[in-house]
Every structure is written in structure tokens, then in C-alpha cells.
Amino acid sequence: MATFEIKTKHAINVQGEYVDAGLSVQVSSMFSNPFDEADKIHKAFLRVHDIDLKPEGYLSPGYLEYKTL
């Protein structure tokens, strides 16, 4: 199982809240690409930062980047 660090690529506006580039969470996945389990990324951002990226469509490689830890 791999652990990934997921970061925001750019500054974004999420439901009126400014989110700076580089805000990150860590998720574990059995897949080599963590976006295969986007729901884990969604839940991690909610749990750690109380930010809901899903309704705005920010749960994609266009807005987020990842690296293996």
C-alpha cells in the first residue's frame, strides 16, 4: 500500500474560502494513482482542512498534484 501526498497546484476559491497553493493531505491507496480513489482524497480534505472540493469540481489532476511518500 502506497502513501501519497496530495497538494493543491494553484490558489483556488472553494465556496468563498481562499485556498492557497500547496495545501496538502496524505492518503493511502492500493492503486498507483490516488485519483482512482478520489473519494479518499475528498474525505481527507474534509477531515483535515474542512474544505469540500467535490461540488466545485476540484478533485482532479488539473487542480491537485500528488507524489509518493
PyMOL Python script that loads the backbone (N, CA, C, O; Angstrom):
from pymol import cmd

cmd.read_pdbstr("""\
ATOM      1  N   MET A   1       0.854  -1.178   0.000  1.00  0.00           N
ATOM      2  CA  MET A   1       0.000   0.000   0.000  1.00  0.00           C
ATOM      3  C   MET A   1       0.896   1.236   0.000  1.00  0.00           C
ATOM      4  O   MET A   1       1.807   1.350   0.820  1.00  0.00           O
ATOM      5  N   ALA A   2       0.637   2.139  -0.903  1.00  0.00           N
ATOM      6  CA  ALA A   2       1.436   3.355  -1.032  1.00  0.00           C
ATOM      7  C   ALA A   2       0.753   4.519  -0.316  1.00  0.00           C
ATOM      8  O   ALA A   2      -0.473   4.584  -0.226  1.00  0.00           O
ATOM      9  N   THR A   3       1.566   5.420   0.181  1.00  0.00           N
ATOM     10  CA  THR A   3       1.069   6.650   0.791  1.00  0.00           C
ATOM     11  C   THR A   3       1.406   7.805  -0.138  1.00  0.00           C
ATOM     12  O   THR A   3       2.529   7.917  -0.629  1.00  0.00           O
ATOM     13  N   PHE A   4       0.424   8.660  -0.370  1.00  0.00           N
ATOM     14  CA  PHE A   4       0.580   9.784  -1.276  1.00  0.00           C
ATOM     15  C   PHE A   4       0.335  11.095  -0.544  1.00  0.00           C
ATOM     16  O   PHE A   4      -0.479  11.171   0.376  1.00  0.00           O
ATOM     17  N   GLU A   5       1.053  12.119  -0.970  1.00  0.00           N
ATOM     18  CA  GLU A   5       0.779  13.481  -0.521  1.00  0.00           C
ATOM     19  C   GLU A   5       0.074  14.172  -1.674  1.00  0.00           C
ATOM     20  O   GLU A   5       0.607  14.243  -2.782  1.00  0.00           O
ATOM     21  N   ILE A   6      -1.125  14.682  -1.415  1.00  0.00           N
ATOM     22  CA  ILE A   6      -1.928  15.369  -2.419  1.00  0.00           C
ATOM     23  C   ILE A   6      -1.890  16.855  -2.080  1.00  0.00           C
ATOM     24  O   ILE A   6      -2.201  17.243  -0.954  1.00  0.00           O
ATOM     25  N   LYS A   7      -1.505  17.696  -3.059  1.00  0.00           N
ATOM     26  CA  LYS A   7      -1.410  19.142  -2.845  1.00  0.00           C
ATOM     27  C   LYS A   7      -2.220  19.901  -3.883  1.00  0.00           C
ATOM     28  O   LYS A   7      -2.407  19.438  -5.008  1.00  0.00           O
ATOM     29  N   THR A   8      -2.696  21.073  -3.485  1.00  0.00           N
ATOM     30  CA  THR A   8      -3.328  21.961  -4.463  1.00  0.00           C
ATOM     31  C   THR A   8      -2.236  22.582  -5.328  1.00  0.00           C
ATOM     32  O   THR A   8      -1.207  23.025  -4.819  1.00  0.00           O
ATOM     33  N   LYS A   9      -2.470  22.612  -6.648  1.00  0.00           N
ATOM     34  CA  LYS A   9      -1.481  23.158  -7.585  1.00  0.00           C
ATOM     35  C   LYS A   9      -1.494  24.679  -7.598  1.00  0.00           C
ATOM     36  O   LYS A   9      -0.446  25.321  -7.662  1.00  0.00           O
ATOM     37  N   HIS A  10      -2.692  25.244  -7.537  1.00  0.00           N
ATOM     38  CA  HIS A  10      -2.880  26.692  -7.674  1.00  0.00           C
ATOM     39  C   HIS A  10      -3.747  27.204  -6.528  1.00  0.00           C
ATOM     40  O   HIS A  10      -4.414  26.423  -5.850  1.00  0.00           O
ATOM     41  N   ALA A  11      -3.735  28.481  -6.323  1.00  0.00           N
ATOM     42  CA  ALA A  11      -4.673  29.090  -5.379  1.00  0.00           C
ATOM     43  C   ALA A  11      -6.070  28.978  -5.987  1.00  0.00           C
ATOM     44  O   ALA A  11      -6.264  29.271  -7.167  1.00  0.00           O
ATOM     45  N   ILE A  12      -7.038  28.555  -5.180  1.00  0.00           N
ATOM     46  CA  ILE A  12      -8.409  28.392  -5.656  1.00  0.00           C
ATOM     47  C   ILE A  12      -9.387  28.982  -4.639  1.00  0.00           C
ATOM     48  O   ILE A  12      -9.041  29.213  -3.480  1.00  0.00           O
ATOM     49  N   ASN A  13     -10.599  29.215  -5.096  1.00  0.00           N
ATOM     50  CA  ASN A  13     -11.658  29.727  -4.236  1.00  0.00           C
ATOM     51  C   ASN A  13     -12.677  28.607  -4.064  1.00  0.00           C
ATOM     52  O   ASN A  13     -13.334  28.211  -5.026  1.00  0.00           O
ATOM     53  N   VAL A  14     -12.808  28.103  -2.857  1.00  0.00           N
ATOM     54  CA  VAL A  14     -13.720  26.997  -2.566  1.00  0.00           C
ATOM     55  C   VAL A  14     -14.839  27.512  -1.671  1.00  0.00           C
ATOM     56  O   VAL A  14     -14.631  27.781  -0.488  1.00  0.00           O
ATOM     57  N   GLN A  15     -16.015  27.644  -2.245  1.00  0.00           N
ATOM     58  CA  GLN A  15     -17.198  28.106  -1.509  1.00  0.00           C
ATOM     59  C   GLN A  15     -16.918  29.382  -0.722  1.00  0.00           C
ATOM     60  O   GLN A  15     -17.295  29.497   0.444  1.00  0.00           O
ATOM     61  N   GLY A  16     -16.260  30.330  -1.364  1.00  0.00           N
ATOM     62  CA  GLY A  16     -15.969  31.614  -0.747  1.00  0.00           C
ATOM     63  C   GLY A  16     -14.723  31.651   0.108  1.00  0.00           C
ATOM     64  O   GLY A  16     -14.356  32.711   0.616  1.00  0.00           O
ATOM     65  N   GLU A  17     -14.060  30.513   0.280  1.00  0.00           N
ATOM     66  CA  GLU A  17     -12.834  30.437   1.077  1.00  0.00           C
ATOM     67  C   GLU A  17     -11.631  30.391   0.146  1.00  0.00           C
ATOM     68  O   GLU A  17     -11.610  29.613  -0.808  1.00  0.00           O
ATOM     69  N   TYR A  18     -10.628  31.224   0.420  1.00  0.00           N
ATOM     70  CA  TYR A  18      -9.391  31.223  -0.348  1.00  0.00           C
ATOM     71  C   TYR A  18      -8.518  30.058   0.107  1.00  0.00           C
ATOM     72  O   TYR A  18      -8.231  29.911   1.295  1.00  0.00           O
ATOM     73  N   VAL A  19      -8.099  29.232  -0.849  1.00  0.00           N
ATOM     74  CA  VAL A  19      -7.217  28.097  -0.566  1.00  0.00           C
ATOM     75  C   VAL A  19      -5.931  28.325  -1.337  1.00  0.00           C
ATOM     76  O   VAL A  19      -5.939  28.377  -2.567  1.00  0.00           O
ATOM     77  N   ASP A  20      -4.836  28.461  -0.626  1.00  0.00           N
ATOM     78  CA  ASP A  20      -3.543  28.733  -1.252  1.00  0.00           C
ATOM     79  C   ASP A  20      -2.968  27.480  -1.897  1.00  0.00           C
ATOM     80  O   ASP A  20      -3.314  26.361  -1.516  1.00  0.00           O
ATOM     81  N   ALA A  21      -2.101  27.670  -2.862  1.00  0.00           N
ATOM     82  CA  ALA A  21      -1.396  26.553  -3.487  1.00  0.00           C
ATOM     83  C   ALA A  21      -0.522  25.866  -2.445  1.00  0.00           C
ATOM     84  O   ALA A  21       0.073  26.524  -1.592  1.00  0.00           O
ATOM     85  N   GLY A  22      -0.447  24.546  -2.518  1.00  0.00           N
ATOM     86  CA  GLY A  22       0.403  23.797  -1.599  1.00  0.00           C
ATOM     87  C   GLY A  22      -0.302  23.221  -0.389  1.00  0.00           C
ATOM     88  O   GLY A  22       0.325  22.522   0.406  1.00  0.00           O
ATOM     89  N   LEU A  23      -1.605  23.498  -0.222  1.00  0.00           N
ATOM     90  CA  LEU A  23      -2.356  22.893   0.882  1.00  0.00           C
ATOM     91  C   LEU A  23      -2.393  21.390   0.630  1.00  0.00           C
ATOM     92  O   LEU A  23      -2.730  20.959  -0.473  1.00  0.00           O
ATOM     93  N   SER A  24      -2.052  20.588   1.637  1.00  0.00           N
ATOM     94  CA  SER A  24      -1.879  19.158   1.370  1.00  0.00           C
ATOM     95  C   SER A  24      -2.555  18.258   2.396  1.00  0.00           C
ATOM     96  O   SER A  24      -2.857  18.663   3.519  1.00  0.00           O
ATOM     97  N   VAL A  25      -2.782  17.013   1.961  1.00  0.00           N
ATOM     98  CA  VAL A  25      -3.251  15.927   2.805  1.00  0.00           C
ATOM     99  C   VAL A  25      -2.481  14.674   2.399  1.00  0.00           C
ATOM    100  O   VAL A  25      -1.838  14.646   1.350  1.00  0.00           O
ATOM    101  N   GLN A  26      -2.550  13.646   3.228  1.00  0.00           N
ATOM    102  CA  GLN A  26      -1.937  12.363   2.906  1.00  0.00           C
ATOM    103  C   GLN A  26      -3.021  11.301   2.852  1.00  0.00           C
ATOM    104  O   GLN A  26      -3.914  11.259   3.699  1.00  0.00           O
ATOM    105  N   VAL A  27      -2.931  10.436   1.834  1.00  0.00           N
ATOM    106  CA  VAL A  27      -3.854   9.311   1.708  1.00  0.00           C
ATOM    107  C   VAL A  27      -3.071   8.055   1.357  1.00  0.00           C
ATOM    108  O   VAL A  27      -2.002   8.124   0.751  1.00  0.00           O
ATOM    109  N   SER A  28      -3.611   6.917   1.742  1.00  0.00           N
ATOM    110  CA  SER A  28      -3.036   5.621   1.376  1.00  0.00           C
ATOM    111  C   SER A  28      -3.937   4.977   0.344  1.00  0.00           C
ATOM    112  O   SER A  28      -5.158   5.126   0.389  1.00  0.00           O
ATOM    113  N   SER A  29      -3.324   4.255  -0.593  1.00  0.00           N
ATOM    114  CA  SER A  29      -4.101   3.627  -1.653  1.00  0.00           C
ATOM    115  C   SER A  29      -3.423   2.351  -2.131  1.00  0.00           C
ATOM    116  O   SER A  29      -2.197   2.238  -2.107  1.00  0.00           O
ATOM    117  N   MET A  30      -4.224   1.407  -2.560  1.00  0.00           N
ATOM    118  CA  MET A  30      -3.707   0.180  -3.154  1.00  0.00           C
ATOM    119  C   MET A  30      -3.366   0.409  -4.629  1.00  0.00           C
ATOM    120  O   MET A  30      -2.691  -0.416  -5.245  1.00  0.00           O
ATOM    121  N   PHE A  31      -3.827   1.517  -5.190  1.00  0.00           N
ATOM    122  CA  PHE A  31      -3.615   1.834  -6.597  1.00  0.00           C
ATOM    123  C   PHE A  31      -2.373   2.700  -6.770  1.00  0.00           C
ATOM    124  O   PHE A  31      -1.937   3.366  -5.831  1.00  0.00           O
ATOM    125  N   SER A  32      -1.808   2.689  -7.970  1.00  0.00           N
ATOM    126  CA  SER A  32      -0.623   3.511  -8.231  1.00  0.00           C
ATOM    127  C   SER A  32      -0.988   4.966  -8.498  1.00  0.00           C
ATOM    128  O   SER A  32      -0.121   5.840  -8.464  1.00  0.00           O
ATOM    129  N   ASN A  33      -2.258   5.232  -8.763  1.00  0.00           N
ATOM    130  CA  ASN A  33      -2.744   6.590  -8.971  1.00  0.00           C
ATOM    131  C   ASN A  33      -3.819   6.864  -7.920  1.00  0.00           C
ATOM    132  O   ASN A  33      -4.869   6.223  -7.948  1.00  0.00           O
ATOM    133  N   PRO A  34      -3.587   7.793  -6.999  1.00  0.00           N
ATOM    134  CA  PRO A  34      -4.569   8.026  -5.930  1.00  0.00           C
ATOM    135  C   PRO A  34      -5.904   8.571  -6.439  1.00  0.00           C
ATOM    136  O   PRO A  34      -6.907   8.495  -5.730  1.00  0.00           O
ATOM    137  N   PHE A  35      -5.931   9.117  -7.653  1.00  0.00           N
ATOM    138  CA  PHE A  35      -7.191   9.643  -8.187  1.00  0.00           C
ATOM    139  C   PHE A  35      -8.151   8.521  -8.577  1.00  0.00           C
ATOM    140  O   PHE A  35      -9.311   8.783  -8.895  1.00  0.00           O
ATOM    141  N   ASP A  36      -7.672   7.258  -8.556  1.00  0.00           N
ATOM    142  CA  ASP A  36      -8.568   6.120  -8.743  1.00  0.00           C
ATOM    143  C   ASP A  36      -9.494   5.979  -7.544  1.00  0.00           C
ATOM    144  O   ASP A  36     -10.541   5.337  -7.638  1.00  0.00           O
ATOM    145  N   GLU A  37      -9.119   6.568  -6.428  1.00  0.00           N
ATOM    146  CA  GLU A  37      -9.948   6.606  -5.226  1.00  0.00           C
ATOM    147  C   GLU A  37     -10.140   8.060  -4.797  1.00  0.00           C
ATOM    148  O   GLU A  37      -9.736   8.459  -3.705  1.00  0.00           O
ATOM    149  N   ALA A  38     -10.757   8.831  -5.667  1.00  0.00           N
ATOM    150  CA  ALA A  38     -10.948  10.260  -5.410  1.00  0.00           C
ATOM    151  C   ALA A  38     -11.757  10.520  -4.148  1.00  0.00           C
ATOM    152  O   ALA A  38     -11.606  11.566  -3.518  1.00  0.00           O
ATOM    153  N   ASP A  39     -12.611   9.578  -3.776  1.00  0.00           N
ATOM    154  CA  ASP A  39     -13.408   9.759  -2.562  1.00  0.00           C
ATOM    155  C   ASP A  39     -12.524   9.837  -1.318  1.00  0.00           C
ATOM    156  O   ASP A  39     -12.843  10.570  -0.382  1.00  0.00           O
ATOM    157  N   LYS A  40     -11.423   9.096  -1.296  1.00  0.00           N
ATOM    158  CA  LYS A  40     -10.474   9.185  -0.173  1.00  0.00           C
ATOM    159  C   LYS A  40      -9.854  10.578  -0.090  1.00  0.00           C
ATOM    160  O   LYS A  40      -9.683  11.124   1.000  1.00  0.00           O
ATOM    161  N   ILE A  41      -9.520  11.145  -1.234  1.00  0.00           N
ATOM    162  CA  ILE A  41      -8.948  12.493  -1.269  1.00  0.00           C
ATOM    163  C   ILE A  41      -9.987  13.496  -0.769  1.00  0.00           C
ATOM    164  O   ILE A  41      -9.677  14.385   0.023  1.00  0.00           O
ATOM    165  N   HIS A  42     -11.207  13.341  -1.236  1.00  0.00           N
ATOM    166  CA  HIS A  42     -12.310  14.212  -0.817  1.00  0.00           C
ATOM    167  C   HIS A  42     -12.488  14.166   0.703  1.00  0.00           C
ATOM    168  O   HIS A  42     -12.577  15.208   1.353  1.00  0.00           O
ATOM    169  N   LYS A  43     -12.539  12.967   1.260  1.00  0.00           N
ATOM    170  CA  LYS A  43     -12.731  12.812   2.707  1.00  0.00           C
ATOM    171  C   LYS A  43     -11.536  13.343   3.499  1.00  0.00           C
ATOM    172  O   LYS A  43     -11.713  13.887   4.589  1.00  0.00           O
ATOM    173  N   ALA A  44     -10.329  13.192   2.967  1.00  0.00           N
ATOM    174  CA  ALA A  44      -9.138  13.690   3.668  1.00  0.00           C
ATOM    175  C   ALA A  44      -9.154  15.210   3.762  1.00  0.00           C
ATOM    176  O   ALA A  44      -8.858  15.767   4.819  1.00  0.00           O
ATOM    177  N   PHE A  45      -9.500  15.893   2.661  1.00  0.00           N
ATOM    178  CA  PHE A  45      -9.566  17.358   2.706  1.00  0.00           C
ATOM    179  C   PHE A  45     -10.673  17.824   3.644  1.00  0.00           C
ATOM    180  O   PHE A  45     -10.511  18.832   4.333  1.00  0.00           O
ATOM    181  N   LEU A  46     -11.794  17.107   3.683  1.00  0.00           N
ATOM    182  CA  LEU A  46     -12.863  17.460   4.627  1.00  0.00           C
ATOM    183  C   LEU A  46     -12.411  17.269   6.067  1.00  0.00           C
ATOM    184  O   LEU A  46     -12.629  18.140   6.909  1.00  0.00           O
ATOM    185  N   ARG A  47     -11.787  16.137   6.354  1.00  0.00           N
ATOM    186  CA  ARG A  47     -11.392  15.806   7.722  1.00  0.00           C
ATOM    187  C   ARG A  47     -10.280  16.728   8.233  1.00  0.00           C
ATOM    188  O   ARG A  47     -10.350  17.220   9.359  1.00  0.00           O
ATOM    189  N   VAL A  48      -9.262  16.961   7.410  1.00  0.00           N
ATOM    190  CA  VAL A  48      -8.086  17.710   7.862  1.00  0.00           C
ATOM    191  C   VAL A  48      -8.291  19.219   7.792  1.00  0.00           C
ATOM    192  O   VAL A  48      -7.927  19.939   8.722  1.00  0.00           O
ATOM    193  N   HIS A  49      -8.872  19.703   6.692  1.00  0.00           N
ATOM    194  CA  HIS A  49      -8.967  21.155   6.479  1.00  0.00           C
ATOM    195  C   HIS A  49     -10.398  21.692   6.450  1.00  0.00           C
ATOM    196  O   HIS A  49     -10.600  22.901   6.344  1.00  0.00           O
ATOM    197  N   ASP A  50     -11.390  20.806   6.542  1.00  0.00           N
ATOM    198  CA  ASP A  50     -12.803  21.189   6.464  1.00  0.00           C
ATOM    199  C   ASP A  50     -13.101  21.937   5.164  1.00  0.00           C
ATOM    200  O   ASP A  50     -13.811  22.943   5.152  1.00  0.00           O
ATOM    201  N   ILE A  51     -12.538  21.417   4.070  1.00  0.00           N
ATOM    202  CA  ILE A  51     -12.735  22.012   2.744  1.00  0.00           C
ATOM    203  C   ILE A  51     -13.360  20.951   1.851  1.00  0.00           C
ATOM    204  O   ILE A  51     -12.841  19.840   1.742  1.00  0.00           O
ATOM    205  N   ASP A  52     -14.479  21.294   1.210  1.00  0.00           N
ATOM    206  CA  ASP A  52     -15.191  20.366   0.339  1.00  0.00           C
ATOM    207  C   ASP A  52     -14.873  20.700  -1.123  1.00  0.00           C
ATOM    208  O   ASP A  52     -15.458  21.616  -1.700  1.00  0.00           O
ATOM    209  N   LEU A  53     -13.953  19.956  -1.704  1.00  0.00           N
ATOM    210  CA  LEU A  53     -13.530  20.205  -3.079  1.00  0.00           C
ATOM    211  C   LEU A  53     -14.458  19.594  -4.123  1.00  0.00           C
ATOM    212  O   LEU A  53     -14.404  19.970  -5.293  1.00  0.00           O
ATOM    213  N   LYS A  54     -15.298  18.665  -3.715  1.00  0.00           N
ATOM    214  CA  LYS A  54     -16.115  17.907  -4.668  1.00  0.00           C
ATOM    215  C   LYS A  54     -17.143  18.746  -5.427  1.00  0.00           C
ATOM    216  O   LYS A  54     -17.175  18.669  -6.655  1.00  0.00           O
ATOM    217  N   PRO A  55     -17.988  19.547  -4.760  1.00  0.00           N
ATOM    218  CA  PRO A  55     -19.029  20.277  -5.502  1.00  0.00           C
ATOM    219  C   PRO A  55     -18.468  21.270  -6.537  1.00  0.00           C
ATOM    220  O   PRO A  55     -19.119  21.557  -7.541  1.00  0.00           O
ATOM    221  N   GLU A  56     -17.283  21.779  -6.289  1.00  0.00           N
ATOM    222  CA  GLU A  56     -16.690  22.768  -7.190  1.00  0.00           C
ATOM    223  C   GLU A  56     -15.913  22.110  -8.335  1.00  0.00           C
ATOM    224  O   GLU A  56     -15.464  22.793  -9.255  1.00  0.00           O
ATOM    225  N   GLY A  57     -15.756  20.788  -8.277  1.00  0.00           N
ATOM    226  CA  GLY A  57     -15.047  20.079  -9.337  1.00  0.00           C
ATOM    227  C   GLY A  57     -13.535  20.143  -9.236  1.00  0.00           C
ATOM    228  O   GLY A  57     -12.843  20.001 -10.244  1.00  0.00           O
ATOM    229  N   TYR A  58     -13.011  20.354  -8.039  1.00  0.00           N
ATOM    230  CA  TYR A  58     -11.559  20.491  -7.847  1.00  0.00           C
ATOM    231  C   TYR A  58     -10.854  19.172  -7.543  1.00  0.00           C
ATOM    232  O   TYR A  58      -9.650  19.173  -7.285  1.00  0.00           O
ATOM    233  N   LEU A  59     -11.570  18.049  -7.568  1.00  0.00           N
ATOM    234  CA  LEU A  59     -10.956  16.750  -7.288  1.00  0.00           C
ATOM    235  C   LEU A  59     -10.421  16.124  -8.578  1.00  0.00           C
ATOM    236  O   LEU A  59     -10.867  15.051  -8.985  1.00  0.00           O
ATOM    237  N   SER A  60      -9.478  16.790  -9.206  1.00  0.00           N
ATOM    238  CA  SER A  60      -8.919  16.277 -10.457  1.00  0.00           C
ATOM    239  C   SER A  60      -7.446  16.662 -10.552  1.00  0.00           C
ATOM    240  O   SER A  60      -6.994  17.579  -9.866  1.00  0.00           O
ATOM    241  N   PRO A  61      -6.700  15.961 -11.401  1.00  0.00           N
ATOM    242  CA  PRO A  61      -5.278  16.292 -11.581  1.00  0.00           C
ATOM    243  C   PRO A  61      -5.043  17.703 -12.145  1.00  0.00           C
ATOM    244  O   PRO A  61      -3.915  18.194 -12.119  1.00  0.00           O
ATOM    245  N   GLY A  62      -6.076  18.344 -12.642  1.00  0.00           N
ATOM    246  CA  GLY A  62      -5.939  19.715 -13.119  1.00  0.00           C
ATOM    247  C   GLY A  62      -5.731  20.704 -11.978  1.00  0.00           C
ATOM    248  O   GLY A  62      -5.101  21.746 -12.161  1.00  0.00           O
ATOM    249  N   TYR A  63      -6.257  20.378 -10.807  1.00  0.00           N
ATOM    250  CA  TYR A  63      -6.152  21.257  -9.639  1.00  0.00           C
ATOM    251  C   TYR A  63      -5.272  20.694  -8.534  1.00  0.00           C
ATOM    252  O   TYR A  63      -4.769  21.441  -7.694  1.00  0.00           O
ATOM    253  N   LEU A  64      -5.084  19.386  -8.530  1.00  0.00           N
ATOM    254  CA  LEU A  64      -4.315  18.736  -7.475  1.00  0.00           C
ATOM    255  C   LEU A  64      -3.149  17.956  -8.078  1.00  0.00           C
ATOM    256  O   LEU A  64      -3.240  17.443  -9.193  1.00  0.00           O
ATOM    257  N   GLU A  65      -2.069  17.876  -7.333  1.00  0.00           N
ATOM    258  CA  GLU A  65      -0.927  17.070  -7.755  1.00  0.00           C
ATOM    259  C   GLU A  65      -0.570  16.120  -6.625  1.00  0.00           C
ATOM    260  O   GLU A  65      -0.918  16.360  -5.469  1.00  0.00           O
ATOM    261  N   TYR A  66       0.119  15.050  -6.956  1.00  0.00           N
ATOM    262  CA  TYR A  66       0.472  14.083  -5.926  1.00  0.00           C
ATOM    263  C   TYR A  66       1.900  13.587  -6.102  1.00  0.00           C
ATOM    264  O   TYR A  66       2.480  13.639  -7.186  1.00  0.00           O
ATOM    265  N   LYS A  67       2.439  13.104  -4.984  1.00  0.00           N
ATOM    266  CA  LYS A  67       3.730  12.436  -5.017  1.00  0.00           C
ATOM    267  C   LYS A  67       3.677  11.302  -4.008  1.00  0.00           C
ATOM    268  O   LYS A  67       2.951  11.361  -3.016  1.00  0.00           O
ATOM    269  N   THR A  68       4.455  10.278  -4.279  1.00  0.00           N
ATOM    270  CA  THR A  68       4.532   9.119  -3.389  1.00  0.00           C
ATOM    271  C   THR A  68       5.485   9.418  -2.254  1.00  0.00           C
ATOM    272  O   THR A  68       6.578   9.940  -2.474  1.00  0.00           O
ATOM    273  N   LEU A  69       5.081   9.093  -1.054  1.00  0.00           N
ATOM    274  CA  LEU A  69       5.937   9.307   0.108  1.00  0.00           C
ATOM    275  C   LEU A  69       6.712   8.050   0.448  1.00  0.00           C
ATOM    276  O   LEU A  69       7.488   8.042   1.403  1.00  0.00           O
TER     277      LEU A  69
END
""", "prot")
cmd.dss("prot")
cmd.show_as("cartoon", "prot")
cmd.util.cbc("prot")
cmd.orient("prot")
